[in-house]
Amino acid sequence: SWNDFEAETSKVLERLKGSDKQIVLLTQTFASPSTRNLIADFKEEYGNVKHVVYDAVSEFAAAEAFQKKYNKRGLANYDFSEAMTIVSVGADFLGDWQGGGFDSGYSKNRIPDHGKMSRHIQFESNMSLTGANADKRVPLTPAEQKLALAKLYSLVTGNNVTVNGLSESVEAAVSAAASQLKRAGSKGVVVTGIQDVNAQTVVLELNEYLASQAFDAKTAIKTREGNDSDVAQLVIDMKAGKVGAIIMSGVNPLYTLANAADFAEGLKKTQLSVTFSTKEDETSTQTQYIAAAPHYLESWGDVELKTGHYALTQPAIRPLFSTKQLQDALLKWTGNDQSYSDYIKLIWNEDILNGASFNQALHDGYFVSGTNEADDIDALEGVIDSEQSDVVFSGDAAQALASSKKSEGLELTLYTKVGMGDGQQANNPWLQEFPDPLTRASWDNYLTISKADADAYGLINKHVANGALNGSYANVTANGVTIKVPVMIQPGQAKGSVGLALGYGRTLGLKEEMQTGVNAYALYQGFNNVQTVTIEAAAGEHEFASVQLH
């Protein structure tokens, strides 16, 4: 029962209180003002508490660059309706990039108006939905993308950055993009999906140099706050026996961590392990307690989507089962008898609403705070002293990017499909059935490869007698880990690069029919979505579920 759960867990937490063992809260990014306050109360109650925020698909580099520059954690916001020249280097902003939601603004200027429409230039490895909509698309390997971005910075700002290794055609494409950006001025914008702090810093600097109207550092996106360094340190501490209790919510590290075996080893050394989960998944089945969590339609909650922009969620139905949210448990563990809904109301009235009506905000579902408009913009936009940061800025960041080593083998880019995402909802057959907008295949992930590379490795796709699409298998190896995946020859894939979607290969917490694809998180070493890999043809032939053949 919940009474037994609360009594037993409270007993262990009290025993660990003030000890040399950590009590760790490992959660997804909640971006919730009330949850943030609850966790602060929990830390005050027990003292030796550490909150680790973990996003399965990391935006750590972008968040780090933003925090180093603007002294607050978040992601730069973009309104593409304000841009007439858009240059993207590896950012699939019409897909899942940084949480998505940019397509509406982008589409506004893609309709010709009195002979004018926005110009979109895309440099990328995998053929993406964004690249397919670009006016000019340049296929580049991930290593070449870094060089192209450094060159773009040099040409736009006039800072001398030495860039070697780009072909003449790519140099010409970058030069043309730079010229168009300079002509556009404040109507130009640059974005990147490169998971490198220097690359992200270069983009921030470029948009500031252009005074881009589409670039918004003030109302930062708050929905990606994961810290890869903290997660890596947590695994080390768990294996060393330094963690006494771990309480998890919204995460499934035994599925999504590349070093899941190390996490599992450390988990056995804790005195208390709890997972708040809606299902018996890869992680919850290995913890001492599975705390049954409600569906989001049964839950209360709040969120700050971007700076000063808040939203409320309330249950659409009464809970169908005996479930509790993490926040309910935090209230109990801190000796607070309030309900979570009452606690949200308290926090909003004290910290957010500034005298406005809570009932009106609940009715509307959102509230925009006016106080953030008075932020000291000069302080926000000031560059942090380089002595306070281990990340270089401006021309130094671009030069560091230009000095990046070229990969000696094939480069794998791990990505998320717009339907499946990071795999949390893999038990939803609608998402499994949803065909990829480019490959038109469903119920699967696969290695995307250029025709030239496929021929070199002896990999094929073919149409069989019943009209379906079949393909070869390949063994893909990175950092000593090998997985066998089907191969999809993808027009537009950059030669020297391959792609593979995350979010598949789940084995627990979903029906057998949904256990499709392979788990690409095994290759997601160091939370880096780009890995150097070797591939070789493997035995067997795969039958794709494809709704349209090329």
SEMI-425462 format. One line per 3 residues: their letters; for each residue x, y, z of C-alpha. Coordinates in Angstrom, 3 decimals. Layout:
BEGIN
a	X,Y,Z; ...
This chain:
BEGIN
swn	0.000,0.000,0.000; 1.026,3.625,-0.281; 1.126,3.878,3.513
dfe	3.658,1.048,3.628; 5.655,2.628,0.821; 5.795,5.997,2.583
aet	6.704,4.447,5.923; 9.425,2.181,4.552; 11.032,4.780,2.289
skv	10.863,7.480,4.964; 12.671,5.165,7.368; 15.585,4.693,4.958
ler	15.700,8.397,4.074; 15.832,9.329,7.761; 18.675,6.856,8.279
lkg	20.601,8.417,5.367; 19.862,11.979,6.507; 23.112,13.785,7.226
sdk	25.217,10.723,6.352; 28.096,10.559,3.888; 25.813,8.808,1.374
qiv	24.020,10.881,-1.248; 20.266,10.922,-1.720; 19.818,11.456,-5.457
llt	16.762,12.618,-7.357; 17.227,11.588,-11.009; 14.520,13.176,-13.130
qtf	13.677,14.389,-16.578; 13.566,18.132,-17.212; 10.369,19.146,-15.439
asp	10.767,22.916,-15.999; 8.149,23.118,-13.258; 8.202,26.019,-10.764
str	6.282,24.023,-8.148; 8.486,20.932,-8.547; 11.592,23.103,-8.309
nli	10.317,24.445,-4.980; 9.397,20.961,-3.755; 12.885,19.684,-4.529
adf	14.349,22.676,-2.653; 12.171,21.733,0.344; 13.340,18.108,0.057
kee	16.991,19.223,-0.002; 16.423,21.390,3.063; 14.776,18.500,4.912
ygn	17.474,15.889,4.257; 20.577,17.947,3.494; 22.646,15.477,1.480
vkh	20.374,15.591,-1.570; 21.544,15.977,-5.151; 19.144,16.628,-8.035
vvy	20.406,15.296,-11.375; 18.456,16.296,-14.483; 18.694,13.784,-17.315
dav	17.333,14.147,-20.826; 17.636,10.937,-22.835; 18.441,12.917,-25.989
sef	20.888,15.555,-24.901; 20.948,19.271,-25.678; 23.733,19.715,-23.132
aaa	26.155,21.500,-25.462; 23.581,24.118,-26.452; 22.483,24.635,-22.842
eaf	26.096,24.900,-21.643; 27.031,27.452,-24.299; 23.936,29.497,-23.480
qkk	24.615,29.392,-19.735; 28.267,30.341,-20.141; 27.314,33.322,-22.278
ynk	24.124,34.577,-20.624; 24.564,33.253,-17.088; 21.282,31.336,-17.055
rgl	20.414,27.831,-18.183; 18.219,27.349,-21.194; 18.224,27.317,-24.969
any	18.030,30.269,-27.335; 14.572,30.752,-28.794; 13.966,31.366,-32.490
dfs	11.081,32.928,-34.372; 11.667,32.032,-38.010; 8.819,34.283,-39.116
eam	11.249,37.157,-38.487; 13.921,35.731,-40.787; 14.333,36.150,-44.528
tiv	17.629,34.227,-44.738; 17.986,31.031,-42.709; 21.208,29.044,-42.551
svg	21.062,25.739,-40.706; 24.087,23.575,-40.002; 22.842,20.159,-38.920
adf	19.676,21.453,-37.223; 16.462,19.648,-38.175; 14.284,22.462,-36.845
lgd	11.191,21.201,-38.672; 11.654,17.938,-36.793; 12.591,17.308,-33.144
wqg	15.446,19.814,-32.840; 15.442,21.306,-29.311; 11.909,20.052,-28.723
ggf	10.412,21.226,-32.009; 7.652,23.782,-32.473; 9.465,25.992,-34.983
dsg	7.539,24.929,-38.087; 4.724,27.445,-37.726; 7.043,30.463,-37.736
ysk	9.111,29.010,-40.557; 6.103,28.478,-42.807; 4.937,32.104,-42.642
nri	7.698,33.436,-44.866; 7.763,30.416,-47.161; 4.723,31.724,-49.002
pdh	5.739,34.180,-51.754; 4.499,37.681,-50.961; 4.934,40.325,-53.691
gkm	7.782,38.314,-55.136; 9.572,37.758,-51.828; 9.964,34.730,-49.571
srh	12.559,33.527,-47.106; 15.737,31.858,-48.331; 16.734,28.623,-46.573
iqf	20.179,27.012,-46.854; 20.821,23.646,-45.155; 24.137,21.913,-44.446
esn	23.580,18.395,-43.059; 24.533,14.714,-43.109; 21.254,12.822,-42.792
msl	18.479,13.727,-45.194; 16.043,15.510,-42.882; 12.576,17.011,-43.161
tga	14.204,20.432,-42.822; 16.770,19.702,-45.513; 14.050,18.464,-47.856
nad	12.345,21.861,-47.572; 15.487,23.927,-48.109; 16.135,26.053,-51.191
krv	19.774,24.960,-51.153; 20.906,21.743,-49.460; 24.570,20.794,-49.093
plt	25.331,17.232,-47.885; 28.291,17.247,-45.477; 29.716,14.813,-42.968
pae	29.500,15.940,-39.298; 33.225,16.821,-39.307; 32.775,18.920,-42.441
qkl	29.819,20.706,-40.837; 32.099,22.018,-38.100; 34.522,23.366,-40.669
ala	31.701,24.921,-42.677; 30.326,26.675,-39.601; 33.756,28.037,-38.674
kly	34.219,29.279,-42.247; 30.774,30.870,-42.213; 31.669,32.720,-39.007
slv	34.914,33.982,-40.532; 33.233,35.254,-43.699; 30.284,36.924,-41.934
tgn	32.152,38.620,-39.072; 35.439,39.310,-40.852; 37.416,37.617,-38.053
nvt	40.286,35.674,-39.554; 39.695,31.987,-38.882; 41.912,29.492,-40.685
vng	39.806,26.673,-42.110; 41.335,23.838,-44.098; 39.789,20.696,-45.521
lse	36.697,21.905,-47.360; 36.263,21.148,-51.045; 35.939,23.986,-53.554
sve	32.224,23.336,-54.033; 31.555,23.457,-50.289; 33.708,26.601,-49.923
aav	31.598,28.218,-52.643; 28.343,27.183,-50.957; 29.514,28.564,-47.596
saa	30.691,31.788,-49.235; 27.299,32.234,-50.933; 25.499,31.596,-47.633
asq	27.685,34.163,-45.874; 26.999,36.777,-48.551; 23.254,36.234,-48.254
lkr	23.413,36.471,-44.470; 25.317,39.761,-44.631; 22.802,41.179,-47.091
ags	19.926,40.066,-44.869; 21.474,41.616,-41.753; 19.005,41.522,-38.882
kgv	16.665,39.462,-41.065; 19.201,36.631,-41.143; 19.573,33.800,-38.632
vvt	21.911,30.839,-38.102; 21.092,27.648,-36.192; 23.000,24.429,-35.584
giq	22.388,20.946,-34.259; 26.093,20.182,-33.758; 26.509,18.871,-30.204
dvn	29.659,20.848,-29.493; 29.899,23.781,-27.091; 32.158,25.743,-29.420
aqt	29.773,25.238,-32.349; 26.850,26.408,-30.242; 28.879,29.398,-29.037
vvl	29.744,30.359,-32.620; 26.038,30.386,-33.520; 25.194,32.616,-30.546
eln	27.969,34.993,-31.605; 26.849,35.001,-35.235; 23.261,35.850,-34.365
eyl	24.405,38.620,-32.045; 26.675,39.986,-34.768; 23.765,40.010,-37.210
asq	21.457,41.504,-34.526; 19.064,38.813,-35.734; 15.412,39.584,-35.111
afd	14.646,35.851,-35.214; 17.093,35.155,-32.371; 15.762,35.545,-28.843
akt	18.119,35.019,-25.907; 15.824,36.775,-23.459; 12.906,34.326,-23.421
aik	15.029,31.180,-23.241; 13.496,27.742,-23.807; 13.352,25.906,-20.459
tre	12.314,22.411,-21.541; 15.841,20.990,-22.032; 17.918,21.364,-18.861
gnd	19.670,17.994,-18.699; 23.263,17.923,-17.477; 25.381,15.166,-19.046
sdv	28.306,15.812,-16.690; 26.092,15.285,-13.645; 24.692,12.054,-15.091
aql	28.167,10.712,-15.852; 29.335,11.592,-12.326; 26.247,9.942,-10.845
vid	27.138,6.617,-12.467; 30.689,6.900,-11.089; 29.396,7.704,-7.596
mka	26.885,4.843,-7.683; 29.561,2.319,-8.630; 31.781,3.682,-5.834
gkv	28.993,3.136,-3.299; 28.585,6.852,-2.578; 24.843,6.916,-3.329
gai	22.582,5.686,-0.530; 19.247,6.311,-2.218; 18.127,7.056,-5.746
ims	14.626,8.231,-6.633; 13.775,8.406,-10.334; 10.933,9.927,-12.320
gvn	10.477,10.409,-16.059; 13.687,8.574,-16.920; 14.643,5.078,-18.050
ply	18.455,5.004,-17.823; 18.779,1.232,-18.177; 17.370,1.677,-21.682
tla	18.775,5.058,-22.702; 22.290,5.065,-21.224; 25.088,3.710,-23.378
naa	26.761,2.511,-20.147; 23.562,1.005,-18.756; 25.510,-1.949,-17.342
dfa	27.531,0.414,-15.133; 24.328,2.075,-13.932; 22.815,-1.340,-13.145
egl	25.914,-2.283,-11.162; 25.730,0.924,-9.151; 21.992,0.541,-8.600
kkt	22.600,-2.705,-6.677; 24.834,-0.820,-4.230; 22.129,1.629,-3.114
qls	20.121,1.134,0.068; 16.961,2.546,-1.496; 15.918,2.667,-5.163
vtf	12.545,3.988,-6.314; 11.142,4.580,-9.783; 7.953,6.533,-10.404
stk	6.680,4.961,-13.600; 3.483,4.179,-15.478; 4.854,0.787,-16.537
ede	7.289,-1.976,-15.706; 10.111,-0.838,-17.959; 13.815,-1.621,-18.186
tst	14.675,0.517,-15.145; 11.651,0.221,-12.858; 11.844,-3.581,-12.862
qtq	15.358,-3.339,-11.372; 14.509,-0.990,-8.483; 13.290,-1.964,-5.023
yia	10.057,-0.001,-5.443; 7.967,0.756,-8.510; 5.827,3.713,-7.480
aap	2.824,3.591,-9.811; 2.587,7.003,-11.481; -0.589,8.372,-13.083
hyl	-1.042,9.119,-16.771; -0.513,12.790,-17.573; -4.245,13.172,-18.244
esw	-4.806,12.207,-14.591; -2.182,14.593,-13.236; -1.666,18.094,-11.923
gdv	1.340,20.064,-13.029; 2.866,23.341,-14.121; 5.669,24.315,-16.458
elk	7.693,27.337,-17.514; 8.043,26.609,-21.227; 10.228,29.644,-21.826
tgh	11.251,32.514,-19.602; 8.137,34.164,-18.186; 5.710,31.921,-20.107
yal	3.928,29.521,-17.764; 1.326,26.806,-18.257; -0.888,24.725,-15.973
tqp	-2.110,21.176,-16.427; -5.043,19.680,-14.595; -6.599,16.200,-14.656
air	-9.013,15.436,-17.471; -10.294,12.403,-15.532; -10.093,11.019,-12.017
plf	-7.218,8.551,-11.527; -8.285,5.105,-12.707; -5.904,3.322,-10.344
stk	-4.147,3.943,-7.038; -1.314,6.115,-8.327; 0.830,8.984,-7.064
qlq	3.054,11.556,-8.707; 6.623,12.150,-7.574; 5.434,15.510,-6.268
dal	2.898,13.817,-3.977; 5.692,11.737,-2.458; 7.977,14.754,-2.041
lkw	5.234,16.467,-0.077; 4.903,13.430,2.210; 8.666,13.046,2.675
tgn	8.951,16.698,3.710; 6.058,16.446,6.169; 3.720,18.632,4.120
dqs	0.089,17.503,4.248; -1.020,19.700,1.357; -2.261,18.174,-1.869
ysd	-0.077,18.848,-4.891; -2.831,20.929,-6.518; -2.999,23.165,-3.425
yik	0.788,23.437,-3.400; 0.798,24.577,-7.052; -1.771,27.238,-6.196
liw	0.359,28.416,-3.262; 3.543,28.706,-5.350; 1.770,30.477,-8.186
ned	0.128,33.003,-5.888; 3.414,33.697,-4.094; 5.937,33.667,-6.934
iln	4.314,33.915,-10.357; 0.929,35.610,-10.620; 1.848,39.009,-9.144
gas	-1.715,39.517,-7.898; -3.457,38.017,-10.938; -6.181,35.418,-10.484
fnq	-5.124,31.779,-10.169; -8.567,30.634,-11.287; -8.264,32.729,-14.446
alh	-4.809,31.284,-15.170; -6.199,27.784,-14.623; -9.104,28.574,-16.938
dgy	-6.778,29.914,-19.641; -4.185,27.193,-19.118; -1.311,29.659,-19.306
fvs	0.039,32.877,-17.843; 2.629,35.309,-19.189; 4.485,37.179,-16.480
gtn	5.277,40.824,-17.114; 8.072,40.965,-14.550; 10.564,39.234,-16.829
ead	10.253,42.083,-19.303; 12.136,44.252,-16.812; 15.224,42.026,-16.791
did	18.526,43.818,-17.065; 19.163,43.144,-20.752; 22.698,44.478,-20.623
ale	23.577,41.956,-17.921; 21.804,39.172,-19.792; 23.547,39.806,-23.079
gvi	26.991,40.434,-21.622; 29.632,37.865,-22.407; 30.836,36.003,-19.323
dse	34.450,36.657,-18.396; 36.543,33.936,-20.009; 38.285,33.379,-16.670
qsd	34.975,32.119,-15.271; 34.485,29.635,-18.084; 36.318,26.710,-19.623
vvf	34.700,27.491,-22.976; 36.248,29.926,-25.427; 34.192,32.533,-27.216
sgd	34.038,34.546,-30.412; 36.896,34.013,-32.849; 38.570,31.571,-30.464
aaq	35.503,29.307,-30.473; 35.418,29.386,-34.268; 39.123,28.613,-34.474
ala	38.700,25.718,-32.042; 35.900,24.444,-34.257; 38.071,24.800,-37.359
ssk	40.774,22.742,-35.649; 38.427,19.778,-35.180; 39.930,16.530,-36.366
kse	38.433,14.852,-39.381; 37.037,11.412,-38.701; 39.112,8.516,-39.964
gle	36.065,6.367,-40.719; 32.378,6.594,-41.361; 30.551,9.067,-39.140
ltl	27.269,7.980,-37.594; 24.664,10.613,-36.715; 22.086,9.428,-34.189
ytk	18.746,11.220,-34.501; 15.116,10.993,-33.397; 12.187,10.423,-35.702
vgm	9.356,12.941,-35.515; 6.912,10.161,-34.633; 8.848,8.015,-32.169
gdg	11.049,10.610,-30.474; 13.241,9.190,-27.693; 11.157,6.017,-27.333
qqa	9.148,6.852,-24.216; 5.905,6.247,-26.114; 7.046,3.158,-28.033
nnp	4.004,1.237,-26.734; 1.727,3.418,-28.874; 0.957,1.549,-32.126
wlq	-0.057,4.789,-33.861; 3.472,6.099,-33.415; 4.956,2.798,-34.584
efp	2.720,2.881,-37.666; 3.506,6.528,-38.406; 5.713,6.457,-41.528
dpl	8.907,8.437,-41.586; 8.202,11.485,-43.791; 11.300,10.810,-45.913
tra	11.976,7.069,-46.035; 8.232,6.296,-45.791; 9.050,3.261,-43.626
swd	7.287,2.444,-40.341; 7.685,-0.020,-37.443; 11.467,0.181,-37.668
nyl	14.731,1.991,-37.411; 17.529,1.363,-39.884; 20.918,2.558,-41.022
tis	20.559,5.304,-43.634; 23.462,5.290,-46.088; 24.354,6.897,-49.405
kad	24.201,4.839,-52.592; 27.950,5.277,-53.120; 28.802,3.948,-49.650
ada	26.236,1.142,-49.942; 27.868,-0.036,-53.164; 31.309,0.116,-51.558
ygl	30.187,-2.084,-48.639; 28.077,-4.468,-50.719; 24.745,-3.352,-49.220
ink	21.548,-3.365,-51.258; 17.861,-2.472,-51.290; 15.563,-4.295,-53.700
hva	11.912,-4.567,-54.610; 10.584,-8.112,-54.357; 7.794,-9.840,-56.265
nga	4.991,-8.661,-53.967; 6.081,-5.036,-54.456; 7.653,-4.649,-51.011
lng	11.098,-3.258,-50.161; 13.805,-5.528,-48.748; 17.319,-4.657,-47.683
sya	20.651,-5.924,-46.407; 21.747,-6.054,-42.781; 24.946,-4.431,-41.548
nvt	26.994,-4.799,-38.393; 27.722,-1.332,-37.014; 30.557,-1.022,-34.485
ang	31.478,1.974,-32.340; 33.689,1.986,-29.242; 33.708,-1.805,-29.133
vti	29.910,-2.114,-29.285; 28.352,-3.851,-32.294; 24.697,-3.899,-33.299
kvp	23.073,-5.501,-36.321; 20.722,-3.187,-38.218; 18.865,-3.220,-41.544
vmi	20.105,-0.826,-44.214; 18.068,1.839,-46.015; 19.765,3.485,-48.994
qpg	18.777,7.132,-48.626; 19.103,9.653,-51.464; 20.707,12.810,-50.088
qak	22.725,11.096,-47.360; 26.200,12.638,-47.242; 28.894,10.298,-48.517
gsv	31.065,9.162,-45.614; 28.182,9.386,-43.142; 25.371,7.133,-41.938
gla	22.309,7.731,-39.762; 20.360,5.707,-37.200; 17.259,6.631,-35.199
lgy	17.075,6.409,-31.406; 13.901,5.333,-29.610; 13.595,1.745,-30.836
grt	14.672,-1.606,-29.427; 12.622,-1.427,-26.237; 12.175,-4.819,-24.538
lgl	10.104,-4.128,-21.407; 7.037,-2.073,-20.591; 5.413,-2.631,-23.969
kee	3.625,-5.384,-25.847; 5.640,-7.878,-27.830; 4.296,-6.488,-31.107
mqt	5.810,-3.089,-30.244; 9.285,-4.470,-29.566; 10.643,-3.325,-32.895
gvn	13.981,-2.124,-34.184; 17.342,-2.019,-32.428; 18.478,0.026,-29.449
aya	20.764,2.707,-30.890; 21.391,4.178,-27.420; 24.068,1.484,-27.096
lyq	26.127,3.614,-29.507; 25.303,6.934,-27.802; 28.660,7.071,-26.006
gfn	29.427,10.217,-24.041; 25.982,11.594,-24.953; 27.443,12.447,-28.356
nvq	25.081,11.925,-31.287; 28.039,11.667,-33.686; 30.212,8.567,-33.472
tvt	32.966,7.150,-35.655; 31.882,3.694,-36.750; 32.905,0.768,-38.890
iea	30.342,-1.232,-40.816; 30.310,-4.543,-42.623; 27.666,-6.492,-44.471
aag	25.859,-9.049,-42.281; 23.858,-12.147,-43.123; 20.120,-11.976,-43.699
ehe	17.611,-9.847,-45.536; 15.214,-7.409,-43.878; 11.607,-6.801,-44.917
fas	10.681,-3.132,-44.532; 7.176,-1.949,-43.752; 7.184,0.832,-46.331
vql	4.115,2.738,-47.478; 5.798,4.171,-50.563; 8.649,2.979,-52.723
h	11.194,5.282,-54.345
